[in-house]
Amino acid sequence: MIKLNEKFLAPFVSKEEISSYEAKVSGAHEKIINKTGEGSDFLGWYTLPSDYNKDEFERIKKAAEKIRKSCGVFVVIGIGGSYLGARAAIEYVKSSNYNLLSKDTPNIYFAGNSISASALNETLELCKDKDVCVNVISKSGTTTEPAVAFRVFKEFLEEKYGKNGAKERIFVTTDKARGALKSMADKEGYETFVIPDDIGGRYSVLTPCGLLPIAVAGIDIDEIMAGASLAAKEFSVCDLEENDAYRYAVIRNILYSKGRKTEIMACYEPSYQYMSEWWKQLYGESEGKDGKGIFPASVVYSTDLHSLGQIIQQGERTIFETVIDIENPKNKLFVPFDEENADGLNFLAGKDVNDANKKAFLATVLAHSDGNVPNIIIEAESRSEKCYGYMVYFFELACAVSGYILGVNPFNQPGVEAYKKNMFALLGKPGEENEKRKAELEARLS
Ligand code: PA5
């Protein structure tokens, strides 16, 4: 379904360098399968494609059907790992214009992924005069951004449908026992789905966290799990020659050790944009700690060849690219013949626009390689559900292995707390520690 192409890496990474990582890879592999590494309480994603909760999976499908029948707008409230994977799936498998397409599934709006009053107001405006269902997703059940958005949408639904009517339209995805959201769901009687204890937010797209919104969009979640399951099987071997996920993890570590501090994920299909957003969170939160980590960035080509292309070609040589080459993009479109040929493009007449896109890809890989930018190519078979599931598992596994090779705990995110502490203090959250911090921060701000 996806394959690593190392053709353009030869000047930057040698076969011997890759082989020299064998012991480190075995170490990382052991940590995952024997649960002996840091963060080993969060390895549930590793076996998820085979041991996911089948009863809950069927309940997700039923809830998705109910949602599809009862609303024109489905609002998904969540931030970080609690929305990026679902949005990535909808855009990758369907379209980045999903909401604008004519379809028999609801429009899907994502809310609670910022604290912008304007963004929330705009989403509310889009819900006016529409039948609406809401899925609030928070593993911890205490994250401020989705909690604020949920307050707003709960009030909106209760005013529109009454408390009992709203209850039928609110779906909660959270921890099985902990958190304010779980307590509220129990008290109000909302239908609830569980993000397993041993799966952290950014590894949770194949749990109900991602699967419910994905299913509402009419995407076949059985196929997604089949793709993930195939990947789990194919990438279970600890053999650096065979295992592309492990090779990807090693190659990026080698490049990092040679001063390549930024990895730019590139794709020539705009529908991949949110896959890159999901990947950035996965890798950034997993590896960026203890003063280490590759900075994950992304571009959409050829769009960004007219924006960031210059700096990628000739700027500081601290970057490398991971380029996703989708072999079977969904549609074909042929360039029309034009009598006047004012733009001189009749040599393209009758050719598929995909061919031009492919040539842009090849031309750019060669140019960037000449410009001393290492290019890792990942060939993806298609935009199918199965390929999506396969790719998710590939990147999750590679991320865990890469983090262990780097020497960090790939499953925690202690740095995320810093802004939260300050924000709560500045907002005046009660408590002695908050008051003290508030005074200190205000002195610094004045
Ligand atoms: O990967 C993570 O754990 C985070 O990015 C979370 O997904 C994000 O902070 C949202 O957390 P929660 O689902 O608890 O609201």
Boltz pocket constraint, residues with backbone or C-beta under 6 A from the ligand:
constraints:
  - pocket:
      binder: B
      contacts: [[A, 79], [A, 80], [A, 81], [A, 82], [A, 137], [A, 138], [A, 139], [A, 140], [A, 141], [A, 142], [A, 143], [A, 146], [A, 200], [A, 201], [A, 202], [A, 203], [A, 281], [A, 285], [A, 413]]
      max_distance: 6.0
